[in-house]
Amino acid sequence: MEKEQNSGLSRRGFLGSGLAAAGLSLSLMDYLRAEEVIPGFDQTQTDSDDSLWKPFSDKKVRVGIVGYGVCKFGAAFSFQDHPNVEVAAVSDLFPERRDGLAAACRCEKTYDSLEEMVKDDSIEAIFLATDAPSHARQSVMVLEHGKHVCHAVPAFYGDPEDGHRLAEAVKNNPGLKYMMFETSVFHDDIYAMEKLYAAGVFGQIAYSEGEYFHPGSIGAAPLGSYKDWRKNGPPMWYPTHGSAYYVAITHGRFLDVTARGVKPQKGEEPRTAQNPYDTSVNPFGTEISFSRTSDGGLFRMGRSRAQGEYLEAGRLRGQYAGYDSHNGRIEGFVGDAEGKRRLEEALAGGLKLKKYPLPPGVDAGGHGGSHGYLCDNFVRAILLDQPTKVDIRDSLHMTTMGYYAHLSALKDGETITIPEYSF
């Protein structure tokens, strides 16, 4: 101990010198000392074209916002900053959260519950930043009260019948806008890939992949959640950050799925706790699936809590070109001579691959610079009577495959046909 005290090196200094001696960057020490941020919520770099934002309406949509839990999503999408929005009221079941949401959104009117808010005839649209198991039920309620609705992901959690009820409610209210706020659709790479696919640059998609890898330390408590919905939840029940890497690009669907799961690793406690929304104990922290797609291709998807890089990423391989970005970056095009010719022709014809500018004061936000764009798209859809970026078809196609992937994993990789919805 005396020798250590006389060395002139603190523990931090010793570690730093040891890393330097090992040839490692001292930035690793910055990583070790960094403050914990929920992955995906960092203000990630994003890109937009060099055009100027142009006002598109002099009207304001009166929006109600519900939910201000651990992720504080209610205030994360810039409704309170959008020039075409008036946050008319907010709500949360917990008074301190409700008041926090009101302060964050600069809104004076509050309700104790969504059930009270939907009765307010002055509210035109509601954003549900609530627990995943409630999304479908609450969206149906909002639509049945004559209001536009958008919600956080996924469309439903653990009960595919909720998906059918949601599809029916959207179909029965054709004058109202519905949107799922899947953040991946405004990643720079998906935004570009969707446009390239529609322009025929890729040709037929032979193979695509989506990954949502959200590491969680062994023994660490999961993020807090209303009624413990996140606790020991099946990984594939929360699939949309990965499945968007096919659905949001092609607007196709998955025909079937086979999946396998990884049971607890060495040193990890066996999974014995039952998720409140599951009928069995979920044994898996990692699930990998494989599907046939409606356009004749194949799709692989991974969901994992194991350690490694946080990823909301994907890639595709097509007839003439492919796209292989990393964690949402935009520059990932690879093609043969025909693919390059098609790309050059599309660009010469005016195709823009970068996102459009947002209104002043509206930040792109976290999750790949998507938050502000999701809000803006929903508002534009209402005021300009346009389709939403993630409509009911894409929302359910992104979500449903995950339910059946988990079921396949429980059945040791049995291939399961994914039912189609009636829209």
C-alpha positions as CSV (number, residue, x, y, z in Angstrom):
1,M,0.0,0.0,0.0
2,E,2.8,2.4,0.9
3,K,4.5,1.7,-2.4
4,E,1.3,2.5,-4.2
5,Q,0.9,5.8,-2.4
6,N,4.4,6.9,-3.2
7,S,4.1,6.1,-6.9
8,G,2.5,9.5,-7.7
9,L,-0.2,7.7,-9.8
10,S,-3.9,7.8,-8.9
11,R,-5.9,4.8,-9.9
12,R,-7.2,6.8,-12.9
13,G,-3.7,7.7,-13.9
14,F,-2.5,4.1,-13.6
15,L,-5.3,2.9,-15.8
16,G,-4.7,5.6,-18.3
17,S,-0.9,4.9,-18.5
18,G,-1.7,1.2,-18.7
19,L,-4.0,1.7,-21.6
20,A,-1.5,3.9,-23.4
21,A,1.2,1.3,-22.9
22,A,-1.2,-1.2,-24.4
23,G,-1.6,1.0,-27.5
24,L,-5.2,1.8,-26.7
25,S,-6.7,5.3,-27.2
26,L,-7.3,7.4,-24.1
27,S,-10.7,8.1,-25.5
28,L,-11.6,4.7,-24.0
29,M,-11.2,6.3,-20.6
30,D,-13.6,9.0,-21.7
31,Y,-16.1,6.2,-22.6
32,L,-15.6,4.6,-19.2
33,R,-16.3,7.9,-17.4
34,A,-19.1,8.9,-19.7
35,E,-22.5,9.6,-18.2
36,E,-25.1,6.9,-19.0
37,V,-27.6,7.9,-21.7
38,I,-30.4,5.6,-22.8
39,P,-29.2,4.3,-26.2
40,G,-31.0,5.9,-29.1
41,F,-31.8,9.1,-27.2
42,D,-28.5,10.8,-27.9
43,Q,-28.8,13.6,-30.4
44,T,-27.4,11.6,-33.3
45,Q,-25.9,13.3,-36.4
46,T,-28.4,13.5,-39.3
47,D,-28.4,15.2,-42.7
48,S,-30.8,17.2,-44.8
49,D,-30.7,18.9,-48.1
50,D,-29.7,22.5,-48.5
51,S,-33.1,23.9,-49.4
52,L,-35.0,26.3,-47.1
53,W,-38.0,25.3,-45.1
54,K,-41.2,26.7,-46.6
55,P,-44.4,27.2,-44.6
56,F,-47.1,24.9,-45.8
57,S,-50.2,26.1,-43.9
58,D,-51.3,28.9,-41.7
59,K,-53.4,26.6,-39.6
60,K,-52.5,24.9,-36.3
61,V,-53.5,21.4,-35.2
62,R,-54.7,21.2,-31.6
63,V,-52.8,18.2,-30.2
64,G,-53.2,16.4,-26.9
65,I,-50.2,14.5,-25.6
66,V,-50.3,11.5,-23.3
67,G,-47.4,9.9,-21.4
68,Y,-44.2,11.1,-19.7
69,G,-42.6,8.0,-18.3
70,V,-39.0,7.0,-18.0
71,C,-38.3,7.9,-21.7
72,K,-40.2,11.2,-21.4
73,F,-41.3,10.6,-25.0
74,G,-44.3,12.9,-24.6
75,A,-42.0,16.0,-25.0
76,A,-39.3,14.4,-27.2
77,F,-40.9,14.8,-30.6
78,S,-41.1,18.7,-30.7
79,F,-44.9,19.0,-31.0
80,Q,-44.5,22.0,-28.6
81,D,-42.1,23.6,-31.0
82,H,-43.8,23.1,-34.3
83,P,-45.3,26.2,-35.8
84,N,-48.4,24.4,-37.0
85,V,-49.2,22.8,-33.6
86,E,-50.9,24.0,-30.5
87,V,-50.4,21.6,-27.6
88,A,-53.9,21.9,-26.2
89,A,-53.6,19.5,-23.3
90,V,-51.4,16.9,-21.7
91,S,-52.0,13.8,-19.5
92,D,-50.3,11.2,-17.5
93,L,-51.7,8.8,-14.8
94,F,-49.0,10.0,-12.3
95,P,-49.6,13.6,-11.2
96,E,-45.9,14.5,-11.0
97,R,-45.3,13.2,-14.5
98,R,-48.3,15.0,-15.8
99,D,-47.1,18.3,-14.4
100,G,-43.6,17.6,-15.8
101,L,-45.1,17.0,-19.2
102,A,-47.1,20.2,-19.0
103,A,-44.0,22.2,-18.1
104,A,-42.0,20.6,-20.9
105,C,-44.7,21.3,-23.5
106,R,-45.5,24.8,-22.1
107,C,-49.2,23.7,-21.7
108,E,-51.5,24.8,-19.0
109,K,-54.4,22.4,-19.6
110,T,-54.1,18.9,-18.1
111,Y,-56.2,15.8,-17.7
112,D,-55.8,12.9,-15.3
113,S,-56.3,10.3,-18.0
114,L,-56.7,9.7,-21.7
115,E,-60.3,8.6,-21.0
116,E,-61.0,12.2,-19.9
117,M,-58.9,13.9,-22.7
118,V,-60.7,12.1,-25.6
119,K,-63.9,13.8,-24.5
120,D,-62.5,17.2,-25.2
121,D,-64.0,18.2,-28.5
122,S,-61.5,21.0,-29.1
123,I,-58.6,18.5,-29.4
124,E,-58.1,17.3,-33.0
125,A,-55.3,14.8,-32.6
126,I,-53.6,12.8,-29.8
127,F,-50.0,11.5,-29.5
128,L,-49.8,8.4,-27.3
129,A,-46.4,8.2,-25.7
130,T,-47.7,5.4,-23.4
131,D,-46.9,1.8,-22.5
132,A,-46.6,-0.6,-25.5
133,P,-49.4,-2.9,-24.4
134,S,-51.9,0.0,-24.5
135,H,-51.1,1.4,-27.9
136,A,-53.7,-0.5,-29.9
137,R,-56.5,-0.2,-27.4
138,Q,-55.9,3.5,-26.8
139,S,-55.6,4.3,-30.6
140,V,-58.9,2.6,-31.1
141,M,-60.4,4.8,-28.4
142,V,-59.0,8.0,-29.9
143,L,-60.2,7.1,-33.4
144,E,-63.7,6.3,-32.1
145,H,-63.8,9.7,-30.5
146,G,-63.2,11.3,-33.9
147,K,-59.5,12.3,-33.5
148,H,-56.4,11.7,-35.5
149,V,-53.9,9.5,-33.6
150,C,-50.2,8.7,-33.6
151,H,-48.3,6.5,-31.1
152,A,-44.9,5.2,-30.1
153,V,-43.9,1.7,-31.2
154,P,-45.0,-1.0,-31.5
155,A,-48.5,-1.2,-32.9
156,F,-49.4,-3.9,-30.3
157,Y,-47.6,-5.9,-27.7
158,G,-48.2,-9.6,-27.3
159,D,-51.8,-9.9,-28.6
160,P,-52.3,-10.0,-32.4
161,E,-56.0,-9.6,-32.0
162,D,-55.2,-6.1,-30.9
163,G,-53.8,-5.6,-34.4
164,H,-57.0,-6.7,-36.0
165,R,-59.1,-4.4,-33.8
166,L,-56.8,-1.5,-34.7
167,A,-56.9,-2.2,-38.4
168,E,-60.7,-2.3,-38.2
169,A,-60.9,1.0,-36.4
170,V,-58.6,2.7,-39.0
171,K,-60.7,1.3,-41.8
172,N,-64.0,2.5,-40.2
173,N,-62.6,6.1,-39.8
174,P,-61.2,6.9,-43.3
175,G,-61.2,10.6,-42.6
176,L,-58.8,10.3,-39.7
177,K,-55.0,10.0,-39.9
178,Y,-53.2,7.1,-38.1
179,M,-49.4,6.9,-37.7
180,M,-47.0,4.8,-35.8
181,F,-43.9,6.7,-34.8
182,E,-41.3,4.2,-35.9
183,T,-38.0,6.1,-35.7
184,S,-36.1,4.0,-38.2
185,V,-38.1,5.4,-41.2
186,F,-36.4,8.7,-40.8
187,H,-32.9,7.3,-40.4
188,D,-30.8,8.8,-43.2
189,D,-30.2,5.4,-44.8
190,I,-33.8,4.1,-44.9
191,Y,-35.0,7.5,-46.1
192,A,-32.5,7.2,-49.1
193,M,-33.2,3.4,-49.6
194,E,-36.9,3.9,-49.9
195,K,-36.5,6.5,-52.6
196,L,-33.9,4.4,-54.5
197,Y,-36.2,1.4,-54.3
198,A,-39.2,3.3,-55.7
199,A,-37.0,4.7,-58.5
200,G,-36.1,1.1,-59.5
201,V,-32.4,1.6,-58.8
202,F,-32.1,-1.6,-56.8
203,G,-34.3,-3.8,-59.0
204,Q,-35.7,-6.8,-57.2
205,I,-34.6,-7.2,-53.6
206,A,-33.0,-10.6,-53.1
207,Y,-32.0,-10.3,-49.4
208,S,-32.3,-7.7,-46.7
209,E,-31.4,-7.5,-43.0
210,G,-32.6,-5.5,-39.9
211,E,-31.0,-5.3,-36.5
212,Y,-32.1,-3.9,-33.2
213,F,-29.4,-4.7,-30.7
214,H,-29.9,-3.0,-27.4
215,P,-27.4,-4.4,-24.9
216,G,-28.3,-4.9,-21.2
217,S,-25.9,-5.9,-18.5
218,I,-26.4,-9.3,-16.8
219,G,-28.3,-8.8,-13.6
220,A,-29.1,-5.1,-14.3
221,A,-32.7,-4.0,-13.9
222,P,-34.6,-3.2,-17.1
223,L,-35.8,0.3,-17.9
224,G,-38.7,1.2,-15.7
225,S,-42.1,0.6,-17.3
226,Y,-45.8,0.9,-16.5
227,K,-47.0,-2.3,-14.9
228,D,-43.6,-3.9,-15.7
229,W,-44.4,-4.4,-19.3
230,R,-40.7,-4.4,-20.2
231,K,-39.7,-6.9,-17.6
232,N,-38.6,-10.2,-19.2
233,G,-40.5,-9.3,-22.4
234,P,-39.8,-11.4,-25.5
235,P,-37.2,-9.6,-27.6
236,M,-39.2,-10.0,-30.8
237,W,-42.3,-8.4,-29.3
238,Y,-40.5,-5.1,-29.9
239,P,-39.3,-5.6,-33.4
240,T,-40.0,-2.5,-35.5
241,H,-36.6,-0.8,-35.3
242,G,-35.3,-3.8,-37.2
243,S,-38.3,-4.9,-39.4
244,A,-38.5,-1.3,-40.7
245,Y,-35.4,-2.1,-42.8
246,Y,-37.6,-4.1,-45.1
247,V,-41.1,-2.8,-44.7
248,A,-40.4,0.9,-44.7
249,I,-38.2,0.5,-47.8
250,T,-40.4,-1.7,-50.0
251,H,-43.8,-1.4,-48.2
252,G,-44.1,-5.1,-48.6
253,R,-44.7,-7.7,-45.9
254,F,-43.4,-10.9,-44.4
255,L,-45.0,-14.1,-45.5
256,D,-43.6,-16.5,-42.8
257,V,-40.9,-16.7,-40.2
258,T,-38.7,-19.1,-38.5
259,A,-36.7,-18.1,-35.5
260,R,-34.3,-19.3,-32.8
261,G,-33.6,-18.0,-29.3
262,V,-30.6,-18.0,-27.1
263,K,-31.2,-19.0,-23.5
264,P,-29.3,-17.6,-20.5
265,Q,-25.5,-17.4,-20.9
266,K,-23.0,-18.7,-18.4
267,G,-23.2,-16.6,-15.2
268,E,-26.7,-15.3,-16.1
269,E,-29.6,-16.3,-13.9
270,P,-32.2,-18.6,-15.5
271,R,-35.2,-16.6,-16.7
272,T,-38.0,-17.6,-14.3
273,A,-40.0,-14.3,-14.1
274,Q,-43.1,-14.2,-16.3
275,N,-43.8,-11.0,-18.3
276,P,-47.2,-9.7,-17.2
277,Y,-48.4,-9.8,-20.8
278,D,-47.1,-13.3,-21.7
279,T,-48.8,-16.6,-21.0
280,S,-45.4,-18.4,-20.5
281,V,-42.0,-17.6,-19.2
282,N,-39.8,-16.0,-21.9
283,P,-36.5,-17.9,-21.8
284,F,-34.7,-15.7,-24.4
285,G,-32.6,-12.5,-24.4
286,T,-31.6,-12.9,-28.0
287,E,-33.8,-14.0,-30.9
288,I,-32.8,-14.2,-34.6
289,S,-35.4,-14.7,-37.3
290,F,-35.6,-15.5,-41.0
291,S,-38.5,-14.7,-43.3
292,R,-39.7,-14.9,-46.9
293,T,-41.0,-11.6,-48.2
294,S,-43.9,-10.7,-50.4
295,D,-41.6,-9.6,-53.3
296,G,-39.8,-13.0,-53.4
297,G,-36.8,-12.1,-51.3
298,L,-35.5,-13.2,-47.9
299,F,-35.1,-11.1,-44.7
300,R,-33.1,-11.8,-41.6
301,M,-33.6,-9.9,-38.4
302,G,-31.9,-9.9,-35.0
303,R,-33.0,-8.7,-31.6
304,S,-30.6,-9.0,-28.7
305,R,-29.8,-7.7,-25.2
306,A,-26.3,-9.2,-25.3
307,Q,-23.3,-6.9,-25.0
308,G,-21.9,-5.2,-28.1
309,E,-22.6,-2.1,-30.1
310,Y,-26.1,-0.6,-29.9
311,L,-27.6,-0.9,-33.4
312,E,-30.7,0.2,-35.2
313,A,-29.3,-0.8,-38.6
314,G,-29.9,-2.7,-41.7
315,R,-28.8,-3.4,-45.3
316,L,-30.1,-4.9,-48.5
317,R,-28.9,-6.6,-51.7
318,G,-30.7,-6.1,-55.0
319,Q,-30.7,-7.1,-58.6
320,Y,-28.6,-4.1,-59.7
321,A,-27.4,-2.5,-56.5
322,G,-27.3,-2.8,-52.7
323,Y,-27.1,-0.6,-49.7
324,D,-24.9,-1.3,-46.7
325,S,-24.8,1.5,-44.2
326,H,-23.8,1.4,-40.6
327,N,-26.2,2.5,-37.8
328,G,-28.3,4.8,-40.0
329,R,-25.6,6.5,-42.0
330,I,-26.5,7.7,-45.5
331,E,-23.6,6.8,-47.7
332,G,-23.8,3.0,-48.4
333,F,-24.6,2.6,-52.0
334,V,-22.9,-0.2,-54.0
335,G,-23.9,-1.2,-57.5
336,D,-22.8,-2.7,-60.8
337,A,-22.6,-0.8,-64.0
338,E,-26.4,-1.0,-64.5
339,G,-27.1,0.0,-60.9
340,K,-24.8,3.0,-61.2
341,R,-26.5,4.0,-64.5
342,R,-29.9,3.8,-62.8
343,L,-28.7,5.8,-59.9
344,E,-27.2,8.5,-62.2
345,E,-30.5,8.6,-64.2
346,A,-32.6,9.0,-61.0
347,L,-30.4,11.8,-59.6
348,A,-30.4,13.6,-63.0
349,G,-34.2,13.3,-62.9
350,G,-34.3,15.2,-59.6
351,L,-34.3,12.4,-57.1
352,K,-33.2,13.7,-53.6
353,L,-31.9,11.3,-51.1
354,K,-31.4,13.6,-48.2
355,K,-34.2,14.6,-45.8
356,Y,-36.0,17.9,-46.3
357,P,-35.4,20.8,-43.8
358,L,-37.5,21.0,-40.7
359,P,-39.3,24.2,-39.4
360,P,-37.1,26.6,-37.4
361,G,-37.0,25.5,-33.8
362,V,-37.9,21.8,-34.5
363,D,-34.9,19.6,-33.9
364,A,-34.4,16.3,-35.7
365,G,-33.8,14.8,-32.3
366,G,-32.6,11.3,-31.2
367,H,-33.0,7.9,-32.7
368,G,-31.0,8.7,-35.9
369,G,-32.4,12.2,-36.1
370,S,-36.0,11.1,-36.5
371,H,-38.1,12.7,-33.7
372,G,-38.8,16.0,-35.3
373,Y,-39.5,14.5,-38.7
374,L,-42.1,12.1,-37.3
375,C,-43.9,15.0,-35.7
376,D,-43.7,17.1,-38.9
377,N,-44.9,14.3,-41.1
378,F,-48.0,13.7,-38.9
379,V,-48.9,17.4,-38.9
380,R,-48.4,17.7,-42.7
381,A,-50.6,14.6,-43.2
382,I,-53.4,16.2,-41.3
383,L,-53.2,19.7,-42.7
384,L,-52.4,18.7,-46.3
385,D,-54.5,15.5,-46.3
386,Q,-51.5,13.3,-47.2
387,P,-50.7,9.7,-46.3
388,T,-48.6,9.3,-43.1
389,K,-45.1,8.0,-43.3
390,V,-46.1,4.8,-41.3
391,D,-49.7,3.9,-42.1
392,I,-51.7,1.1,-40.6
393,R,-50.4,-1.5,-43.2
394,D,-46.7,-0.7,-42.5
395,S,-47.3,-0.4,-38.8
396,L,-48.9,-3.9,-38.5
397,H,-46.5,-5.5,-41.0
398,M,-43.5,-4.2,-38.9
399,T,-45.0,-5.4,-35.7
400,T,-46.8,-8.7,-36.4
401,M,-43.7,-10.6,-37.6
402,G,-42.2,-10.2,-34.2
403,Y,-45.0,-11.9,-32.4
404,Y,-44.8,-15.0,-34.7
405,A,-41.0,-15.0,-34.6
406,H,-41.1,-15.4,-30.8
407,L,-43.7,-18.1,-31.2
408,S,-41.4,-19.9,-33.7
409,A,-38.4,-19.6,-31.3
410,L,-40.5,-21.2,-28.5
411,K,-41.3,-24.0,-31.0
412,D,-37.6,-24.6,-31.7
413,G,-37.6,-22.9,-35.1
414,E,-40.8,-24.1,-36.6
415,T,-41.7,-22.1,-39.7
416,I,-45.0,-20.2,-39.1
417,T,-47.1,-18.5,-41.7
418,I,-47.8,-14.8,-40.8
419,P,-51.6,-14.0,-41.3
420,E,-52.5,-11.1,-43.5
421,Y,-54.8,-8.3,-42.3
422,S,-58.0,-7.1,-43.9
423,F,-57.5,-3.4,-44.6
